[in-house]
């Protein structure tokens, strides 16, 4: 009977620079579906219930370590001398432990929790010294081939350049992921030499060492070859994003979300979406965005770290770090900036911008207005062209508007100012003083009318000349 108490460890290889990415950013920090690749690998490892993760860093190591925080121990590889050398850097943390150690690459972000779990389980059940994760490749060129004996045991992994024609015809390939008996892993790594063209210490050499010592080398073949995709350049990064986003979109559709055009819908890994929500094409839901049930999001919308409650409607709008209450409507072409808060049933319409402000329940700000550093009460109507003037060039100030107020079109509210409940501003006013309850504020120049002024204008003279020529 297989013990369920066998400890699981993971070593993530994340030391490479990734020169083919043509970037100053370490390769493993390039993002797939909104997360750095190495963090996706870490998420998968932790979800598989491992006892400890050690990430081996090199180029940009401080950046990688900062990204992973306290979720992974860090080992540092000062010189990139091969995969075998990299894993030896984790010996201080893991070398004296009993259990199983999975080796993963920080630039291969598509492996699933299910695959890691099955690999661990198969390795433990078989009692192997090492188990290689393999897959059937549609085009195996460039991959290391898995060579088995008649009983199905792995004899060796042969690289493309060293393979015979018969071996090149094999389609089962090495994915670069292994599970080892932890103590045997480090014992065999000390026997690996760098007697090769690159002068590096290669992890696959341990398989031959263990096999010749009489240990069993096994393999677990996974079903989906796409999971094994490694990212070495921007082309592969785009392909990995395509695979991951397809996986994410299928998950949401299977859970009751309508994606009108899944191919052109971009949803990050940590986004949550409720049932019966409808999302049109060219929508991006990014970061830790959370969407409720029965929400409609129309084409062209982009939401970042934003929460949208049930039955809201987002129409071709952009939002960052914002909150949209139940039944609220936004857009088209609205911009909700950080700390924008629309309460239940509120409306921010076309070409409206909201930042660090609360628009109260059932209040309406229909079009062409700016709401910044303000608290607006319930059932307030804000006319077109209204500006909450919050900044004097040095400091920002707050505006308060009470319930059921009516803000006339083209009003300027010069903060700090407070309008009490059920106040009114006349259209075109510039309000600089507080208004008490039920008051109306009028702050504009008195109209002057000059009769018969038209006939003296150059425009009238030009019109008369055109009329005469026409006659």
C-alpha positions in Angstrom: 0.0 0.0 0.0 1.3 3.4 -1.0 1.9 5.8 2.0 0.0 9.1 1.8 2.5 10.6 4.1 5.4 10.7 1.7 6.6 14.3 1.5 6.5 16.2 -1.7 9.0 18.9 -2.7 9.4 21.0 -5.9 12.5 22.7 -7.3 11.7 25.4 -9.9 14.6 26.3 -12.2 14.4 30.0 -12.8 18.1 31.2 -13.2 18.3 31.7 -16.9 18.5 35.1 -18.6 16.5 34.2 -21.6 18.5 36.1 -24.3 16.1 35.2 -27.0 13.4 37.2 -25.3 15.4 40.3 -26.1 14.5 41.9 -22.8 16.0 43.3 -19.6 13.3 41.6 -17.7 14.2 38.0 -16.5 12.5 35.5 -18.8 10.5 33.8 -16.0 8.9 37.2 -15.1 7.3 37.6 -18.5 3.5 37.2 -18.1 1.1 34.6 -19.3 -2.6 35.4 -18.7 -1.7 38.2 -16.3 0.9 36.4 -14.1 4.6 35.9 -14.4 5.4 32.5 -15.7 7.4 31.4 -12.6 4.5 32.4 -10.4 2.1 30.2 -12.4 4.5 27.3 -11.9 4.6 28.1 -8.2 0.8 28.3 -8.0 0.5 24.8 -9.6 3.1 23.3 -7.3 1.5 24.7 -4.1 -2.0 23.5 -5.3 -0.5 20.0 -5.6 0.0 20.0 -1.9 3.8 20.1 -1.7 5.6 20.5 1.5 8.2 22.9 0.3 9.2 24.8 -2.9 12.7 25.9 -3.7 13.2 28.3 -6.6 16.7 28.5 -8.1 17.4 32.0 -9.3 20.3 33.6 -11.2 19.9 36.5 -13.6 17.5 39.0 -12.0 17.4 36.9 -8.9 16.3 39.7 -6.6 13.4 40.5 -8.9 12.3 36.9 -9.0 12.6 36.5 -5.3 10.6 39.6 -4.6 7.8 38.4 -7.0 7.5 35.1 -5.2 7.7 36.5 -1.7 7.5 34.1 1.2 5.8 31.4 -0.8 9.0 29.8 -2.0 12.5 29.3 -0.5 15.3 30.8 -2.7 18.5 29.2 -3.8 21.0 31.2 -5.9 23.1 30.0 -8.9 25.9 32.5 -9.4 27.0 30.8 -12.6 24.7 29.1 -15.1 26.5 25.8 -15.4 23.6 23.6 -16.4 20.4 22.1 -15.0 22.2 19.6 -12.8 24.4 22.4 -11.2 21.3 24.5 -10.7 19.5 21.8 -8.7 22.6 21.3 -6.5 22.1 24.9 -5.3 19.0 23.6 -3.5 20.9 21.0 -1.6 21.2 23.1 1.5 17.4 23.2 1.8 16.5 19.7 0.6 19.5 17.5 0.5 18.8 15.7 3.8 15.1 15.3 3.3 13.2 12.0 2.7 10.4 12.2 0.0 9.8 13.0 -3.6 11.1 16.0 -5.5 9.6 17.3 -8.7 11.8 19.3 -11.0 10.0 22.0 -13.0 11.1 24.9 -15.2 10.0 28.5 -14.5 9.5 29.1 -18.2 7.0 26.2 -18.7 3.8 27.7 -17.2 1.1 25.5 -18.7 1.4 22.3 -16.5 -1.8 21.6 -14.5 -2.3 20.6 -10.9 -3.8 17.4 -12.2 -0.7 16.5 -14.2 1.7 17.2 -11.2 -0.5 15.1 -8.9 -0.7 12.2 -11.3 3.1 12.3 -11.8 3.7 12.2 -8.0 1.2 9.4 -7.6 2.5 7.2 -10.4 6.1 7.7 -9.2 5.3 6.7 -5.7 3.1 3.7 -6.7 5.8 2.4 -9.0 8.6 2.8 -6.5 10.9 4.4 -9.1 14.1 6.3 -8.4 13.1 8.8 -11.0 10.0 9.2 -13.2 10.1 11.3 -16.4 7.1 13.2 -17.5 6.6 12.5 -21.2 4.2 13.3 -24.0 3.4 12.3 -27.6 4.6 15.2 -29.8 2.9 15.9 -33.1 6.3 17.1 -34.3 9.1 15.7 -32.1 11.9 17.5 -33.9 14.2 19.1 -31.4 13.0 17.2 -28.4 14.8 14.5 -26.4 13.3 11.1 -27.3 12.2 8.6 -24.8 13.8 5.2 -25.5 12.1 2.3 -23.7 12.9 -1.4 -23.4 10.5 -4.2 -24.2 9.0 -4.0 -20.7 8.3 -0.3 -21.1 11.1 0.8 -18.8 13.0 4.0 -19.8 16.5 3.1 -21.0 17.6 6.6 -21.8 16.7 10.0 -23.2 18.5 10.7 -26.4 18.7 14.3 -27.8 17.8 15.1 -31.4 21.4 15.6 -32.6 22.5 12.2 -31.1 19.5 10.1 -32.1 19.7 7.4 -34.8 17.2 7.4 -37.6 15.1 4.8 -35.6 15.3 6.9 -32.5 14.3 10.1 -34.4 11.2 8.3 -35.6 10.0 8.0 -31.9 7.3 10.5 -31.0 7.4 10.2 -27.2 9.4 13.1 -25.9 10.9 14.4 -22.7 8.9 17.4 -21.2 11.7 18.4 -18.9 9.8 17.6 -15.8 10.9 14.8 -13.4 10.1 13.3 -10.0 13.0 11.9 -8.1 13.5 10.1 -4.8 14.9 13.1 -3.1 18.0 11.6 -1.5 18.9 9.7 -4.8 18.6 12.9 -6.7 21.3 14.7 -4.8 23.5 11.6 -4.6 23.4 11.1 -8.3 23.9 14.8 -9.1 27.3 14.6 -7.3 28.3 12.0 -9.9 27.4 14.0 -13.0 30.3 15.4 -14.9 30.6 18.3 -17.3 32.4 16.3 -20.0 30.4 17.6 -22.9 30.6 20.3 -25.6 29.0 22.9 -23.4 31.0 22.1 -20.3 27.8 22.0 -18.2 26.2 19.6 -15.7 23.0 18.1 -17.1 20.2 16.7 -15.0 19.2 14.0 -17.5 22.6 12.4 -17.0 21.4 11.3 -13.6 18.9 8.8 -15.2 21.7 6.7 -16.7 23.7 6.9 -13.4 20.7 5.6 -11.4 19.8 3.0 -14.0 23.3 1.5 -14.0 23.1 1.4 -10.2 20.1 -0.9 -10.5 17.4 1.6 -9.8 14.2 1.8 -11.9 13.7 4.7 -14.2 10.0 5.2 -15.2 7.9 7.5 -17.3 4.5 8.9 -17.0 2.9 10.0 -20.4 0.5 12.9 -20.0 -2.4 13.4 -22.4 -2.0 17.0 -23.5 1.3 17.9 -25.2 0.5 21.6 -25.1 1.1 21.6 -21.3 4.8 21.0 -21.9 5.3 24.2 -23.9 8.4 26.1 -22.9 8.8 29.8 -23.5 12.1 30.9 -25.0 11.1 33.9 -27.2 8.2 36.2 -27.8 6.6 33.9 -30.3 6.4 31.1 -27.8 5.1 33.6 -25.2 2.2 34.5 -27.5 1.5 30.8 -28.1 1.5 30.1 -24.3 -0.9 33.0 -23.7 -3.2 31.6 -26.4 -3.2 28.2 -24.8 -3.7 29.5 -21.3 -6.5 32.0 -22.3 -8.3 29.2 -24.2 -8.1 27.1 -21.0 -9.4 30.0 -18.9 -12.2 30.8 -21.3 -13.4 27.2 -21.5 -13.5 27.0 -17.7 -15.7 30.1 -17.4 -18.0 28.9 -20.2 -18.4 25.5 -18.6 -19.5 27.4 -15.4 -22.3 29.4 -17.0 -20.6 32.4 -18.6 -21.5 33.4 -22.2 -18.4 34.5 -24.2 -19.8 35.7 -27.5 -16.4 35.3 -29.2 -14.0 33.4 -27.0 -11.0 33.8 -29.3 -11.1 37.5 -28.9 -11.9 37.6 -25.2 -8.9 38.1 -22.8 -9.4 36.9 -19.2 -6.6 36.7 -16.6 -5.9 33.7 -14.4 -7.3 35.2 -11.1 -10.5 36.7 -12.6 -13.9 35.5 -11.1 -17.1 35.6 -13.1 -20.7 34.8 -12.0 -23.3 32.8 -13.9 -25.3 34.2 -16.8 -22.9 37.0 -17.4 -22.5 37.9 -21.1 -19.2 39.2 -22.4 -18.9 40.5 -25.9 -15.7 40.4 -28.1 -12.6 42.4 -27.4 -13.1 42.6 -23.7 -10.1 42.3 -21.3 -10.7 41.3 -17.7 -7.4 41.6 -16.0 -5.7 41.2 -12.6 -8.0 40.3 -9.7 -11.2 41.5 -11.4 -14.4 40.0 -9.9 -17.6 40.0 -11.9 -21.0 39.1 -10.5 -23.9 37.2 -12.0 -26.1 38.5 -14.9 -23.7 41.2 -15.8 -23.4 42.5 -19.4 -20.0 43.7 -20.7 -20.0 45.0 -24.2 -17.2 45.1 -26.8 -14.1 47.2 -26.1 -14.3 47.2 -22.3 -11.2 46.8 -20.2 -11.4 46.1 -16.5 -8.3 45.9 -14.2 -8.6 44.8 -10.5 -12.3 45.9 -10.6 -15.3 44.5 -8.8 -18.7 44.5 -10.6 -21.8 43.4 -8.7 -24.8 41.4 -10.0 -26.9 42.7 -12.9 -24.6 45.7 -13.7 -24.0 46.8 -17.3 -20.6 47.9 -18.6 -20.7 49.4 -22.0 -17.4 49.9 -23.9 -15.6 51.4 -20.9 -12.3 51.3 -19.0 -11.9 50.8 -15.3 -8.9 50.3 -12.9 -9.3 49.5 -9.2 -12.9 50.5 -9.3 -16.2 49.3 -7.8 -19.6 49.0 -9.6 -22.6 48.3 -7.5 -25.6 46.0 -8.2 -27.6 47.1 -11.2 -25.3 50.1 -11.9 -24.7 51.1 -15.5 -21.4 52.5 -17.0 -20.7 54.0 -20.4 -20.4 54.0 -23.2 -16.8 55.3 -23.1 -16.7 56.0 -19.4 -13.4 55.9 -17.4 -13.5 54.7 -13.8 -10.1 55.3 -12.2 -8.7 54.1 -8.9 -11.2 54.3 -5.9 -14.1 55.1 -8.2 -17.2 53.7 -6.4 -20.6 53.5 -8.0 -23.3 52.5 -5.6 -26.4 50.3 -6.4 -28.3 51.5 -9.5 -25.9 54.5 -10.1 -25.1 55.6 -13.7 -21.9 57.0 -15.1 -22.6 57.6 -18.8 -20.7 58.5 -22.0 -17.4 60.3 -21.6 -17.7 60.5 -17.8 -14.6 60.1 -15.7 -14.6 59.2 -12.0 -11.7 59.0 -9.6 -11.5 58.6 -5.8 -15.2 59.4 -5.6 -18.5 57.9 -4.6 -21.5 58.2 -6.8 -24.4 57.3 -4.5 -27.3 54.9 -5.1 -29.4 55.7 -8.1 -27.5 58.9 -8.8 -26.9 59.8 -12.4 -24.0 61.4 -14.1 -25.0 61.1 -17.7 -22.3 62.6 -20.0 -19.2 64.7 -20.5 -18.5 65.2 -16.8 -15.6 64.7 -14.3 -16.2 63.5 -10.7 -13.0 63.5 -8.6 -12.4 63.5 -4.9 -16.0 63.7 -4.0 -18.9 62.0 -2.2 -22.2 62.2 -3.9 -25.4 61.1 -2.2 -28.4 59.2 -3.4 -30.8 60.1 -6.2 -28.6 63.0 -7.4 -28.8 64.3 -11.0 -25.5 65.7 -12.4 -25.9 67.6 -15.7 -23.7 67.4 -18.7 -20.4 69.2 -18.6 -20.2 69.3 -14.8 -16.7 69.4 -13.4 -15.8 68.7 -9.7 -12.7 71.0 -9.6 -10.6 69.3 -7.0 -7.0 70.4 -7.7 -5.3 73.7 -7.2 -1.9 72.7 -8.6 -0.6 71.7 -5.2 -3.3 69.9 -3.2 -6.5 68.0 -3.9 -9.7 68.9 -2.0 -13.0 67.1 -1.4 -16.6 68.0 -2.5 -19.7 66.7 -0.7 -23.1 66.6 -2.4 -26.2 65.6 -0.4 -29.1 63.4 -1.4 -31.5 64.4 -4.2 -29.5 67.4 -5.2 -29.8 68.6 -8.8 -26.6 69.8 -10.4 -27.3 71.9 -13.5 -25.4 71.4 -16.7 -21.9 73.0 -17.0 -21.6 73.6 -13.3 -18.2 73.9 -11.8 -17.9 72.9 -8.1 -14.7 74.4 -6.7 -13.5 72.2 -3.8 -13.6 72.2 -0.9 -17.4 72.8 -1.0 -20.5 71.1 0.5 -23.9 71.0 -1.1 -26.6 69.9 1.4 -29.6 67.6 0.6 -32.0 68.8 -2.1 -29.9 71.7 -3.3 -29.9 73.0 -6.9 -27.2 74.7 -9.0 -28.2 76.8 -12.0 -26.7 75.7 -15.3 -23.4 77.3 -16.0 -22.7 78.2 -12.4 -19.3 78.2 -10.7 -20.0 77.2 -7.1 -17.4 78.3 -4.5 -19.5 78.5 -1.3 -21.5 75.9 0.6 -25.2 75.5 -0.1 -27.7 74.8 2.8 -30.6 72.4 2.4 -33.2 73.4 -0.3 -31.0 76.3 -1.5 -30.3 77.1 -5.1 -26.8 78.4 -6.1 -26.5 80.8 -9.1 -23.0 82.0 -9.9 -22.8 83.4 -13.4 -22.6 86.8 -15.1 -25.9 88.5 -15.8 -26.9 88.3 -19.5 -26.7 91.6 -21.5 -28.8 91.8 -24.7 -27.8 94.3 -27.5 -30.7 94.7 -29.9 -30.1 94.9 -33.7 -26.4 94.0 -33.2 -26.4 91.5 -36.1 -26.4 94.2 -38.8 -23.1 95.6 -37.5 -21.1 92.4 -37.6 -18.7 91.3 -40.3 -20.7 88.1 -40.6 -23.8 90.0 -41.5 -22.0 92.0 -44.2 -20.5 88.8 -45.7 -24.0 87.2 -45.7 -25.4 90.2 -47.5 -22.7 90.1 -50.2 -23.3 86.4 -50.8 -27.0 87.0 -51.1 -26.5 89.9 -53.6 -24.2 87.8 -55.8 -26.7 85.0 -55.8 -29.5 87.3 -56.9 
